[in-house]
Amino acid sequence: MIRLIRIVGFLLIASGAVMLLTWAIEPLRFLWPWIRALPLPIQIGMAAAALGFLLLLGTVIWERLEDRSQDSDLLDDS
C-alpha cells in the first residue's frame, strides 16, 4: 500500500514540477496564462500535486519511524 501511495505521490509531484517550471523559467512564462486558462479540474489537479508531495513525505517519515523502533529493539537485544 505504501508503494502505491508513493507512486501516486511521485506522479503528482511531476505534474506540479511541470507547472512550477512553466512559471519560474522566463522563456516558458508565456505558457502561464494558458495554464491559468485551463479548466478548473486541471487546476485542482495541480493542487493535488502539492498534496501528493505531502503524502509522499509523510509515508517516508512514517516508514522511517517504524524502522527506528525496530532498530531500537535490535539494539536492546544485544
mmCIF file of the N, C-alpha and C atoms, coordinates in Angstrom:
data_MODEL
# 
_entry.id   MODEL 
# 
loop_
_atom_site.group_PDB 
_atom_site.id 
_atom_site.type_symbol 
_atom_site.label_atom_id 
_atom_site.label_alt_id 
_atom_site.label_comp_id 
_atom_site.label_asym_id 
_atom_site.label_entity_id 
_atom_site.label_seq_id 
_atom_site.pdbx_PDB_ins_code 
_atom_site.Cartn_x 
_atom_site.Cartn_y 
_atom_site.Cartn_z 
_atom_site.occupancy 
_atom_site.B_iso_or_equiv 
_atom_site.pdbx_formal_charge 
_atom_site.auth_seq_id 
_atom_site.auth_comp_id 
_atom_site.auth_asym_id 
_atom_site.auth_atom_id 
_atom_site.pdbx_PDB_model_num 
ATOM 1   N N  . MET A 1 1  ? 0.820   -1.198 0.000   1.00 0.00 ? 1  MET A N  1 
ATOM 2   C CA . MET A 1 1  ? 0.000   0.000  0.000   1.00 0.00 ? 1  MET A CA 1 
ATOM 3   C C  . MET A 1 1  ? 0.861   1.257  0.000   1.00 0.00 ? 1  MET A C  1 
ATOM 4   N N  . ILE A 1 2  ? 1.916   1.242  0.806   1.00 0.00 ? 2  ILE A N  1 
ATOM 5   C CA . ILE A 1 2  ? 2.797   2.403  0.851   1.00 0.00 ? 2  ILE A CA 1 
ATOM 6   C C  . ILE A 1 2  ? 3.438   2.634  -0.512  1.00 0.00 ? 2  ILE A C  1 
ATOM 7   N N  . ARG A 1 3  ? 3.762   1.549  -1.211  1.00 0.00 ? 3  ARG A N  1 
ATOM 8   C CA . ARG A 1 3  ? 4.380   1.694  -2.539  1.00 0.00 ? 3  ARG A CA 1 
ATOM 9   C C  . ARG A 1 3  ? 3.425   2.383  -3.508  1.00 0.00 ? 3  ARG A C  1 
ATOM 10  N N  . LEU A 1 4  ? 2.158   2.011  -3.490  1.00 0.00 ? 4  LEU A N  1 
ATOM 11  C CA . LEU A 1 4  ? 1.171   2.642  -4.357  1.00 0.00 ? 4  LEU A CA 1 
ATOM 12  C C  . LEU A 1 4  ? 1.028   4.129  -4.030  1.00 0.00 ? 4  LEU A C  1 
ATOM 13  N N  . ILE A 1 5  ? 0.994   4.437  -2.744  1.00 0.00 ? 5  ILE A N  1 
ATOM 14  C CA . ILE A 1 5  ? 0.884   5.839  -2.341  1.00 0.00 ? 5  ILE A CA 1 
ATOM 15  C C  . ILE A 1 5  ? 2.096   6.618  -2.819  1.00 0.00 ? 5  ILE A C  1 
ATOM 16  N N  . ARG A 1 6  ? 3.262   6.018  -2.752  1.00 0.00 ? 6  ARG A N  1 
ATOM 17  C CA . ARG A 1 6  ? 4.471   6.703  -3.209  1.00 0.00 ? 6  ARG A CA 1 
ATOM 18  C C  . ARG A 1 6  ? 4.459   6.916  -4.718  1.00 0.00 ? 6  ARG A C  1 
ATOM 19  N N  . ILE A 1 7  ? 4.000   5.939  -5.470  1.00 0.00 ? 7  ILE A N  1 
ATOM 20  C CA . ILE A 1 7  ? 3.930   6.098  -6.922  1.00 0.00 ? 7  ILE A CA 1 
ATOM 21  C C  . ILE A 1 7  ? 2.984   7.233  -7.279  1.00 0.00 ? 7  ILE A C  1 
ATOM 22  N N  . VAL A 1 8  ? 1.827   7.268  -6.647  1.00 0.00 ? 8  VAL A N  1 
ATOM 23  C CA . VAL A 1 8  ? 0.880   8.353  -6.885  1.00 0.00 ? 8  VAL A CA 1 
ATOM 24  C C  . VAL A 1 8  ? 1.502   9.690  -6.478  1.00 0.00 ? 8  VAL A C  1 
ATOM 25  N N  . GLY A 1 9  ? 2.205   9.699  -5.369  1.00 0.00 ? 9  GLY A N  1 
ATOM 26  C CA . GLY A 1 9  ? 2.874   10.914 -4.923  1.00 0.00 ? 9  GLY A CA 1 
ATOM 27  C C  . GLY A 1 9  ? 3.891   11.406 -5.925  1.00 0.00 ? 9  GLY A C  1 
ATOM 28  N N  . PHE A 1 10 ? 4.701   10.498 -6.471  1.00 0.00 ? 10 PHE A N  1 
ATOM 29  C CA . PHE A 1 10 ? 5.690   10.894 -7.466  1.00 0.00 ? 10 PHE A CA 1 
ATOM 30  C C  . PHE A 1 10 ? 5.030   11.448 -8.732  1.00 0.00 ? 10 PHE A C  1 
ATOM 31  N N  . LEU A 1 11 ? 3.952   10.832 -9.169  1.00 0.00 ? 11 LEU A N  1 
ATOM 32  C CA . LEU A 1 11 ? 3.253   11.334 -10.352 1.00 0.00 ? 11 LEU A CA 1 
ATOM 33  C C  . LEU A 1 11 ? 2.673   12.722 -10.110 1.00 0.00 ? 11 LEU A C  1 
ATOM 34  N N  . LEU A 1 12 ? 2.115   12.936 -8.933  1.00 0.00 ? 12 LEU A N  1 
ATOM 35  C CA . LEU A 1 12 ? 1.573   14.253 -8.615  1.00 0.00 ? 12 LEU A CA 1 
ATOM 36  C C  . LEU A 1 12 ? 2.685   15.295 -8.500  1.00 0.00 ? 12 LEU A C  1 
ATOM 37  N N  . ILE A 1 13 ? 3.812   14.897 -7.970  1.00 0.00 ? 13 ILE A N  1 
ATOM 38  C CA . ILE A 1 13 ? 4.939   15.821 -7.877  1.00 0.00 ? 13 ILE A CA 1 
ATOM 39  C C  . ILE A 1 13 ? 5.429   16.191 -9.268  1.00 0.00 ? 13 ILE A C  1 
ATOM 40  N N  . ALA A 1 14 ? 5.493   15.228 -10.166 1.00 0.00 ? 14 ALA A N  1 
ATOM 41  C CA . ALA A 1 14 ? 5.944   15.509 -11.527 1.00 0.00 ? 14 ALA A CA 1 
ATOM 42  C C  . ALA A 1 14 ? 5.031   16.519 -12.220 1.00 0.00 ? 14 ALA A C  1 
ATOM 43  N N  . SER A 1 15 ? 3.739   16.350 -12.070 1.00 0.00 ? 15 SER A N  1 
ATOM 44  C CA . SER A 1 15 ? 2.830   17.313 -12.708 1.00 0.00 ? 15 SER A CA 1 
ATOM 45  C C  . SER A 1 15 ? 2.962   18.689 -12.065 1.00 0.00 ? 15 SER A C  1 
ATOM 46  N N  . GLY A 1 16 ? 3.171   18.739 -10.773 1.00 0.00 ? 16 GLY A N  1 
ATOM 47  C CA . GLY A 1 16 ? 3.385   20.017 -10.107 1.00 0.00 ? 16 GLY A CA 1 
ATOM 48  C C  . GLY A 1 16 ? 4.691   20.667 -10.532 1.00 0.00 ? 16 GLY A C  1 
ATOM 49  N N  . ALA A 1 17 ? 5.727   19.864 -10.745 1.00 0.00 ? 17 ALA A N  1 
ATOM 50  C CA . ALA A 1 17 ? 7.015   20.401 -11.185 1.00 0.00 ? 17 ALA A CA 1 
ATOM 51  C C  . ALA A 1 17 ? 6.904   21.023 -12.568 1.00 0.00 ? 17 ALA A C  1 
ATOM 52  N N  . VAL A 1 18 ? 6.134   20.397 -13.435 1.00 0.00 ? 18 VAL A N  1 
ATOM 53  C CA . VAL A 1 18 ? 5.920   20.980 -14.766 1.00 0.00 ? 18 VAL A CA 1 
ATOM 54  C C  . VAL A 1 18 ? 5.256   22.345 -14.646 1.00 0.00 ? 18 VAL A C  1 
ATOM 55  N N  . MET A 1 19 ? 4.278   22.441 -13.770 1.00 0.00 ? 19 MET A N  1 
ATOM 56  C CA . MET A 1 19 ? 3.603   23.727 -13.558 1.00 0.00 ? 19 MET A CA 1 
ATOM 57  C C  . MET A 1 19 ? 4.571   24.771 -13.014 1.00 0.00 ? 19 MET A C  1 
ATOM 58  N N  . LEU A 1 20 ? 5.378   24.377 -12.065 1.00 0.00 ? 20 LEU A N  1 
ATOM 59  C CA . LEU A 1 20 ? 6.327   25.308 -11.468 1.00 0.00 ? 20 LEU A CA 1 
ATOM 60  C C  . LEU A 1 20 ? 7.358   25.777 -12.487 1.00 0.00 ? 20 LEU A C  1 
ATOM 61  N N  . LEU A 1 21 ? 7.852   24.864 -13.301 1.00 0.00 ? 21 LEU A N  1 
ATOM 62  C CA . LEU A 1 21 ? 8.848   25.230 -14.296 1.00 0.00 ? 21 LEU A CA 1 
ATOM 63  C C  . LEU A 1 21 ? 8.295   26.189 -15.333 1.00 0.00 ? 21 LEU A C  1 
ATOM 64  N N  . THR A 1 22 ? 7.037   26.009 -15.708 1.00 0.00 ? 22 THR A N  1 
ATOM 65  C CA . THR A 1 22 ? 6.475   26.921 -16.698 1.00 0.00 ? 22 THR A CA 1 
ATOM 66  C C  . THR A 1 22 ? 6.324   28.331 -16.153 1.00 0.00 ? 22 THR A C  1 
ATOM 67  N N  . TRP A 1 23 ? 6.226   28.469 -14.847 1.00 0.00 ? 23 TRP A N  1 
ATOM 68  C CA . TRP A 1 23 ? 6.120   29.807 -14.274 1.00 0.00 ? 23 TRP A CA 1 
ATOM 69  C C  . TRP A 1 23 ? 7.493   30.371 -13.930 1.00 0.00 ? 23 TRP A C  1 
ATOM 70  N N  . ALA A 1 24 ? 8.391   29.540 -13.440 1.00 0.00 ? 24 ALA A N  1 
ATOM 71  C CA . ALA A 1 24 ? 9.672   30.013 -12.926 1.00 0.00 ? 24 ALA A CA 1 
ATOM 72  C C  . ALA A 1 24 ? 10.691  30.330 -14.017 1.00 0.00 ? 24 ALA A C  1 
ATOM 73  N N  . ILE A 1 25 ? 10.675  29.616 -15.110 1.00 0.00 ? 25 ILE A N  1 
ATOM 74  C CA . ILE A 1 25 ? 11.655  29.832 -16.174 1.00 0.00 ? 25 ILE A CA 1 
ATOM 75  C C  . ILE A 1 25 ? 11.105  30.895 -17.122 1.00 0.00 ? 25 ILE A C  1 
ATOM 76  N N  . GLU A 1 26 ? 11.868  31.946 -17.265 1.00 0.00 ? 26 GLU A N  1 
ATOM 77  C CA . GLU A 1 26 ? 11.422  33.121 -18.028 1.00 0.00 ? 26 GLU A CA 1 
ATOM 78  C C  . GLU A 1 26 ? 10.917  32.786 -19.443 1.00 0.00 ? 26 GLU A C  1 
ATOM 79  N N  . PRO A 1 27 ? 11.660  32.001 -20.245 1.00 0.00 ? 27 PRO A N  1 
ATOM 80  C CA . PRO A 1 27 ? 11.149  31.719 -21.611 1.00 0.00 ? 27 PRO A CA 1 
ATOM 81  C C  . PRO A 1 27 ? 9.840   30.924 -21.620 1.00 0.00 ? 27 PRO A C  1 
ATOM 82  N N  . LEU A 1 28 ? 9.578   30.178 -20.561 1.00 0.00 ? 28 LEU A N  1 
ATOM 83  C CA . LEU A 1 28 ? 8.349   29.381 -20.514 1.00 0.00 ? 28 LEU A CA 1 
ATOM 84  C C  . LEU A 1 28 ? 7.188   30.152 -19.905 1.00 0.00 ? 28 LEU A C  1 
ATOM 85  N N  . ARG A 1 29 ? 7.450   31.370 -19.444 1.00 0.00 ? 29 ARG A N  1 
ATOM 86  C CA . ARG A 1 29 ? 6.415   32.128 -18.749 1.00 0.00 ? 29 ARG A CA 1 
ATOM 87  C C  . ARG A 1 29 ? 5.233   32.482 -19.665 1.00 0.00 ? 29 ARG A C  1 
ATOM 88  N N  . PHE A 1 30 ? 5.446   32.470 -20.958 1.00 0.00 ? 30 PHE A N  1 
ATOM 89  C CA . PHE A 1 30 ? 4.329   32.746 -21.867 1.00 0.00 ? 30 PHE A CA 1 
ATOM 90  C C  . PHE A 1 30 ? 3.264   31.651 -21.775 1.00 0.00 ? 30 PHE A C  1 
ATOM 91  N N  . LEU A 1 31 ? 3.618   30.484 -21.222 1.00 0.00 ? 31 LEU A N  1 
ATOM 92  C CA . LEU A 1 31 ? 2.647   29.400 -21.052 1.00 0.00 ? 31 LEU A CA 1 
ATOM 93  C C  . LEU A 1 31 ? 1.753   29.606 -19.833 1.00 0.00 ? 31 LEU A C  1 
ATOM 94  N N  . TRP A 1 32 ? 2.191   30.468 -18.900 1.00 0.00 ? 32 TRP A N  1 
ATOM 95  C CA . TRP A 1 32 ? 1.455   30.632 -17.647 1.00 0.00 ? 32 TRP A CA 1 
ATOM 96  C C  . TRP A 1 32 ? 0.013   31.089 -17.861 1.00 0.00 ? 32 TRP A C  1 
ATOM 97  N N  . PRO A 1 33 ? -0.253  32.088 -18.698 1.00 0.00 ? 33 PRO A N  1 
ATOM 98  C CA . PRO A 1 33 ? -1.669  32.461 -18.907 1.00 0.00 ? 33 PRO A CA 1 
ATOM 99  C C  . PRO A 1 33 ? -2.490  31.314 -19.505 1.00 0.00 ? 33 PRO A C  1 
ATOM 100 N N  . TRP A 1 34 ? -1.853  30.523 -20.352 1.00 0.00 ? 34 TRP A N  1 
ATOM 101 C CA . TRP A 1 34 ? -2.548  29.379 -20.942 1.00 0.00 ? 34 TRP A CA 1 
ATOM 102 C C  . TRP A 1 34 ? -2.913  28.370 -19.850 1.00 0.00 ? 34 TRP A C  1 
ATOM 103 N N  . ILE A 1 35 ? -1.990  28.162 -18.918 1.00 0.00 ? 35 ILE A N  1 
ATOM 104 C CA . ILE A 1 35 ? -2.255  27.218 -17.826 1.00 0.00 ? 35 ILE A CA 1 
ATOM 105 C C  . ILE A 1 35 ? -3.370  27.749 -16.928 1.00 0.00 ? 35 ILE A C  1 
ATOM 106 N N  . ARG A 1 36 ? -3.353  29.057 -16.637 1.00 0.00 ? 36 ARG A N  1 
ATOM 107 C CA . ARG A 1 36 ? -4.395  29.657 -15.812 1.00 0.00 ? 36 ARG A CA 1 
ATOM 108 C C  . ARG A 1 36 ? -5.757  29.589 -16.505 1.00 0.00 ? 36 ARG A C  1 
ATOM 109 N N  . ALA A 1 37 ? -5.744  29.505 -17.816 1.00 0.00 ? 37 ALA A N  1 
ATOM 110 C CA . ALA A 1 37 ? -6.993  29.418 -18.566 1.00 0.00 ? 37 ALA A CA 1 
ATOM 111 C C  . ALA A 1 37 ? -7.519  27.985 -18.655 1.00 0.00 ? 37 ALA A C  1 
ATOM 112 N N  . LEU A 1 38 ? -6.749  27.033 -18.147 1.00 0.00 ? 38 LEU A N  1 
ATOM 113 C CA . LEU A 1 38 ? -7.189  25.639 -18.178 1.00 0.00 ? 38 LEU A CA 1 
ATOM 114 C C  . LEU A 1 38 ? -8.429  25.467 -17.306 1.00 0.00 ? 38 LEU A C  1 
ATOM 115 N N  . PRO A 1 39 ? -9.184  24.444 -17.581 1.00 0.00 ? 39 PRO A N  1 
ATOM 116 C CA . PRO A 1 39 ? -10.380 24.192 -16.765 1.00 0.00 ? 39 PRO A CA 1 
ATOM 117 C C  . PRO A 1 39 ? -10.030 23.971 -15.294 1.00 0.00 ? 39 PRO A C  1 
ATOM 118 N N  . LEU A 1 40 ? -10.992 24.254 -14.478 1.00 0.00 ? 40 LEU A N  1 
ATOM 119 C CA . LEU A 1 40 ? -10.812 24.137 -13.026 1.00 0.00 ? 40 LEU A CA 1 
ATOM 120 C C  . LEU A 1 40 ? -10.342 22.748 -12.589 1.00 0.00 ? 40 LEU A C  1 
ATOM 121 N N  . PRO A 1 41 ? -10.852 21.660 -13.185 1.00 0.00 ? 41 PRO A N  1 
ATOM 122 C CA . PRO A 1 41 ? -10.368 20.345 -12.735 1.00 0.00 ? 41 PRO A CA 1 
ATOM 123 C C  . PRO A 1 41 ? -8.865  20.157 -12.915 1.00 0.00 ? 41 PRO A C  1 
ATOM 124 N N  . ILE A 1 42 ? -8.308  20.730 -13.957 1.00 0.00 ? 42 ILE A N  1 
ATOM 125 C CA . ILE A 1 42 ? -6.870  20.602 -14.167 1.00 0.00 ? 42 ILE A CA 1 
ATOM 126 C C  . ILE A 1 42 ? -6.119  21.437 -13.137 1.00 0.00 ? 42 ILE A C  1 
ATOM 127 N N  . GLN A 1 43 ? -6.634  22.608 -12.822 1.00 0.00 ? 43 GLN A N  1 
ATOM 128 C CA . GLN A 1 43 ? -6.001  23.424 -11.786 1.00 0.00 ? 43 GLN A CA 1 
ATOM 129 C C  . GLN A 1 43 ? -6.070  22.717 -10.437 1.00 0.00 ? 43 GLN A C  1 
ATOM 130 N N  . ILE A 1 44 ? -7.169  22.059 -10.201 1.00 0.00 ? 44 ILE A N  1 
ATOM 131 C CA . ILE A 1 44 ? -7.293  21.278 -8.959  1.00 0.00 ? 44 ILE A CA 1 
ATOM 132 C C  . ILE A 1 44 ? -6.284  20.137 -8.972  1.00 0.00 ? 44 ILE A C  1 
ATOM 133 N N  . GLY A 1 45 ? -6.051  19.578 -10.145 1.00 0.00 ? 45 GLY A N  1 
ATOM 134 C CA . GLY A 1 45 ? -5.047  18.522 -10.273 1.00 0.00 ? 45 GLY A CA 1 
ATOM 135 C C  . GLY A 1 45 ? -3.657  19.012 -9.898  1.00 0.00 ? 45 GLY A C  1 
ATOM 136 N N  . MET A 1 46 ? -3.368  20.244 -10.233 1.00 0.00 ? 46 MET A N  1 
ATOM 137 C CA . MET A 1 46 ? -2.073  20.798 -9.856  1.00 0.00 ? 46 MET A CA 1 
ATOM 138 C C  . MET A 1 46 ? -1.980  20.985 -8.338  1.00 0.00 ? 46 MET A C  1 
ATOM 139 N N  . ALA A 1 47 ? -3.088  21.339 -7.741  1.00 0.00 ? 47 ALA A N  1 
ATOM 140 C CA . ALA A 1 47 ? -3.103  21.420 -6.275  1.00 0.00 ? 47 ALA A CA 1 
ATOM 141 C C  . ALA A 1 47 ? -2.910  20.028 -5.687  1.00 0.00 ? 47 ALA A C  1 
ATOM 142 N N  . ALA A 1 48 ? -3.429  19.038 -6.379  1.00 0.00 ? 48 ALA A N  1 
ATOM 143 C CA . ALA A 1 48 ? -3.245  17.661 -5.918  1.00 0.00 ? 48 ALA A CA 1 
ATOM 144 C C  . ALA A 1 48 ? -1.779  17.254 -5.981  1.00 0.00 ? 48 ALA A C  1 
ATOM 145 N N  . ALA A 1 49 ? -1.015  17.886 -6.871  1.00 0.00 ? 49 ALA A N  1 
ATOM 146 C CA . ALA A 1 49 ? 0.418   17.608 -6.939  1.00 0.00 ? 49 ALA A CA 1 
ATOM 147 C C  . ALA A 1 49 ? 1.096   18.004 -5.636  1.00 0.00 ? 49 ALA A C  1 
ATOM 148 N N  . ALA A 1 50 ? 0.722   19.143 -5.116  1.00 0.00 ? 50 ALA A N  1 
ATOM 149 C CA . ALA A 1 50 ? 1.283   19.579 -3.834  1.00 0.00 ? 50 ALA A CA 1 
ATOM 150 C C  . ALA A 1 50 ? 0.855   18.620 -2.729  1.00 0.00 ? 50 ALA A C  1 
ATOM 151 N N  . LEU A 1 51 ? -0.381  18.192 -2.781  1.00 0.00 ? 51 LEU A N  1 
ATOM 152 C CA . LEU A 1 51 ? -0.872  17.230 -1.804  1.00 0.00 ? 51 LEU A CA 1 
ATOM 153 C C  . LEU A 1 51 ? -0.122  15.905 -1.931  1.00 0.00 ? 51 LEU A C  1 
ATOM 154 N N  . GLY A 1 52 ? 0.183   15.514 -3.153  1.00 0.00 ? 52 GLY A N  1 
ATOM 155 C CA . GLY A 1 52 ? 0.958   14.297 -3.383  1.00 0.00 ? 52 GLY A CA 1 
ATOM 156 C C  . GLY A 1 52 ? 2.339   14.371 -2.770  1.00 0.00 ? 52 GLY A C  1 
ATOM 157 N N  . PHE A 1 53 ? 2.939   15.552 -2.850  1.00 0.00 ? 53 PHE A N  1 
ATOM 158 C CA . PHE A 1 53 ? 4.247   15.730 -2.245  1.00 0.00 ? 53 PHE A CA 1 
ATOM 159 C C  . PHE A 1 53 ? 4.165   15.538 -0.729  1.00 0.00 ? 53 PHE A C  1 
ATOM 160 N N  . LEU A 1 54 ? 3.160   16.133 -0.131  1.00 0.00 ? 54 LEU A N  1 
ATOM 161 C CA . LEU A 1 54 ? 2.995   15.981 1.310   1.00 0.00 ? 54 LEU A CA 1 
ATOM 162 C C  . LEU A 1 54 ? 2.719   14.525 1.681   1.00 0.00 ? 54 LEU A C  1 
ATOM 163 N N  . LEU A 1 55 ? 1.944   13.847 0.865   1.00 0.00 ? 55 LEU A N  1 
ATOM 164 C CA . LEU A 1 55 ? 1.650   12.440 1.092   1.00 0.00 ? 55 LEU A CA 1 
ATOM 165 C C  . LEU A 1 55 ? 2.911   11.595 1.004   1.00 0.00 ? 55 LEU A C  1 
ATOM 166 N N  . LEU A 1 56 ? 3.713   11.853 0.003   1.00 0.00 ? 56 LEU A N  1 
ATOM 167 C CA . LEU A 1 56 ? 4.958   11.127 -0.168  1.00 0.00 ? 56 LEU A CA 1 
ATOM 168 C C  . LEU A 1 56 ? 5.901   11.377 1.001   1.00 0.00 ? 56 LEU A C  1 
ATOM 169 N N  . LEU A 1 57 ? 6.025   12.623 1.388   1.00 0.00 ? 57 LEU A N  1 
ATOM 170 C CA . LEU A 1 57 ? 6.882   12.970 2.513   1.00 0.00 ? 57 LEU A CA 1 
ATOM 171 C C  . LEU A 1 57 ? 6.386   12.294 3.789   1.00 0.00 ? 57 LEU A C  1 
ATOM 172 N N  . GLY A 1 58 ? 5.087   12.253 3.970   1.00 0.00 ? 58 GLY A N  1 
ATOM 173 C CA . GLY A 1 58 ? 4.515   11.593 5.141   1.00 0.00 ? 58 GLY A CA 1 
ATOM 174 C C  . GLY A 1 58 ? 4.806   10.113 5.180   1.00 0.00 ? 58 GLY A C  1 
ATOM 175 N N  . THR A 1 59 ? 4.719   9.430  4.042   1.00 0.00 ? 59 THR A N  1 
ATOM 176 C CA . THR A 1 59 ? 4.994   7.991  4.028   1.00 0.00 ? 59 THR A CA 1 
ATOM 177 C C  . THR A 1 59 ? 6.463   7.702  4.297   1.00 0.00 ? 59 THR A C  1 
ATOM 178 N N  . VAL A 1 60 ? 7.341   8.574  3.804   1.00 0.00 ? 60 VAL A N  1 
ATOM 179 C CA . VAL A 1 60 ? 8.768   8.376  4.061   1.00 0.00 ? 60 VAL A CA 1 
ATOM 180 C C  . VAL A 1 60 ? 9.060   8.530  5.551   1.00 0.00 ? 60 VAL A C  1 
ATOM 181 N N  . ILE A 1 61 ? 8.493   9.550  6.159   1.00 0.00 ? 61 ILE A N  1 
ATOM 182 C CA . ILE A 1 61 ? 8.704   9.757  7.592   1.00 0.00 ? 61 ILE A CA 1 
ATOM 183 C C  . ILE A 1 61 ? 8.087   8.620  8.399   1.00 0.00 ? 61 ILE A C  1 
ATOM 184 N N  . TRP A 1 62 ? 6.890   8.196  8.008   1.00 0.00 ? 62 TRP A N  1 
ATOM 185 C CA . TRP A 1 62 ? 6.214   7.101  8.700   1.00 0.00 ? 62 TRP A CA 1 
ATOM 186 C C  . TRP A 1 62 ? 7.061   5.830  8.657   1.00 0.00 ? 62 TRP A C  1 
ATOM 187 N N  . GLU A 1 63 ? 7.570   5.503  7.467   1.00 0.00 ? 63 GLU A N  1 
ATOM 188 C CA . GLU A 1 63 ? 8.375   4.298  7.330   1.00 0.00 ? 63 GLU A CA 1 
ATOM 189 C C  . GLU A 1 63 ? 9.666   4.417  8.147   1.00 0.00 ? 63 GLU A C  1 
ATOM 190 N N  . ARG A 1 64 ? 10.244  5.583  8.163   1.00 0.00 ? 64 ARG A N  1 
ATOM 191 C CA . ARG A 1 64 ? 11.477  5.777  8.935   1.00 0.00 ? 64 ARG A CA 1 
ATOM 192 C C  . ARG A 1 64 ? 11.225  5.628  10.431  1.00 0.00 ? 64 ARG A C  1 
ATOM 193 N N  . LEU A 1 65 ? 10.104  6.137  10.907  1.00 0.00 ? 65 LEU A N  1 
ATOM 194 C CA . LEU A 1 65 ? 9.785   5.988  12.323  1.00 0.00 ? 65 LEU A CA 1 
ATOM 195 C C  . LEU A 1 65 ? 9.565   4.526  12.694  1.00 0.00 ? 65 LEU A C  1 
ATOM 196 N N  . GLU A 1 66 ? 8.949   3.757  11.796  1.00 0.00 ? 66 GLU A N  1 
ATOM 197 C CA . GLU A 1 66 ? 8.778   2.329  12.051  1.00 0.00 ? 66 GLU A CA 1 
ATOM 198 C C  . GLU A 1 66 ? 10.132  1.629  12.091  1.00 0.00 ? 66 GLU A C  1 
ATOM 199 N N  . ASP A 1 67 ? 11.012  1.984  11.163  1.00 0.00 ? 67 ASP A N  1 
ATOM 200 C CA . ASP A 1 67 ? 12.343  1.380  11.151  1.00 0.00 ? 67 ASP A CA 1 
ATOM 201 C C  . ASP A 1 67 ? 13.128  1.765  12.399  1.00 0.00 ? 67 ASP A C  1 
ATOM 202 N N  . ARG A 1 68 ? 12.921  2.968  12.864  1.00 0.00 ? 68 ARG A N  1 
ATOM 203 C CA . ARG A 1 68 ? 13.649  3.425  14.047  1.00 0.00 ? 68 ARG A CA 1 
ATOM 204 C C  . ARG A 1 68 ? 13.264  2.609  15.281  1.00 0.00 ? 68 ARG A C  1 
ATOM 205 N N  . SER A 1 69 ? 11.981  2.300  15.420  1.00 0.00 ? 69 SER A N  1 
ATOM 206 C CA . SER A 1 69 ? 11.562  1.477  16.565  1.00 0.00 ? 69 SER A CA 1 
ATOM 207 C C  . SER A 1 69 ? 12.136  0.068  16.445  1.00 0.00 ? 69 SER A C  1 
ATOM 208 N N  . GLN A 1 70 ? 12.210  -0.458 15.243  1.00 0.00 ? 70 GLN A N  1 
ATOM 209 C CA . GLN A 1 70 ? 12.817  -1.777 15.052  1.00 0.00 ? 70 GLN A CA 1 
ATOM 210 C C  . GLN A 1 70 ? 14.314  -1.738 15.363  1.00 0.00 ? 70 GLN A C  1 
ATOM 211 N N  . ASP A 1 71 ? 14.966  -0.641 14.984  1.00 0.00 ? 71 ASP A N  1 
ATOM 212 C CA . ASP A 1 71 ? 16.393  -0.503 15.266  1.00 0.00 ? 71 ASP A CA 1 
ATOM 213 C C  . ASP A 1 71 ? 16.635  -0.460 16.774  1.00 0.00 ? 71 ASP A C  1 
ATOM 214 N N  . SER A 1 72 ? 15.801  0.250  17.495  1.00 0.00 ? 72 SER A N  1 
ATOM 215 C CA . SER A 1 72 ? 15.998  0.311  18.950  1.00 0.00 ? 72 SER A CA 1 
ATOM 216 C C  . SER A 1 72 ? 15.730  -1.038 19.595  1.00 0.00 ? 72 SER A C  1 
ATOM 217 N N  . ASP A 1 73 ? 14.781  -1.797 19.055  1.00 0.00 ? 73 ASP A N  1 
ATOM 218 C CA . ASP A 1 73 ? 14.535  -3.150 19.574  1.00 0.00 ? 73 ASP A CA 1 
ATOM 219 C C  . ASP A 1 73 ? 15.758  -4.045 19.363  1.00 0.00 ? 73 ASP A C  1 
ATOM 220 N N  . LEU A 1 74 ? 16.385  -3.928 18.202  1.00 0.00 ? 74 LEU A N  1 
ATOM 221 C CA . LEU A 1 74 ? 17.591  -4.714 17.927  1.00 0.00 ? 74 LEU A CA 1 
ATOM 222 C C  . LEU A 1 74 ? 18.735  -4.307 18.843  1.00 0.00 ? 74 LEU A C  1 
ATOM 223 N N  . LEU A 1 75 ? 18.835  -3.014 19.098  1.00 0.00 ? 75 LEU A N  1 
ATOM 224 C CA . LEU A 1 75 ? 19.885  -2.513 19.988  1.00 0.00 ? 75 LEU A CA 1 
ATOM 225 C C  . LEU A 1 75 ? 19.691  -3.027 21.410  1.00 0.00 ? 75 LEU A C  1 
ATOM 226 N N  . ASP A 1 76 ? 18.444  -3.099 21.859  1.00 0.00 ? 76 ASP A N  1 
ATOM 227 C CA . ASP A 1 76 ? 18.159  -3.599 23.205  1.00 0.00 ? 76 ASP A CA 1 
ATOM 228 C C  . ASP A 1 76 ? 18.463  -5.090 23.355  1.00 0.00 ? 76 ASP A C  1 
ATOM 229 N N  . ASP A 1 77 ? 18.312  -5.854 22.255  1.00 0.00 ? 77 ASP A N  1 
ATOM 230 C CA . ASP A 1 77 ? 18.551  -7.292 22.308  1.00 0.00 ? 77 ASP A CA 1 
ATOM 231 C C  . ASP A 1 77 ? 20.027  -7.624 22.442  1.00 0.00 ? 77 ASP A C  1 
ATOM 232 N N  . SER A 1 78 ? 20.905  -6.757 21.990  1.00 0.00 ? 78 SER A N  1 
ATOM 233 C CA . SER A 1 78 ? 22.344  -7.086 22.017  1.00 0.00 ? 78 SER A CA 1 
ATOM 234 C C  . SER A 1 78 ? 23.019  -6.704 23.294  1.00 0.00 ? 78 SER A C  1 
# 
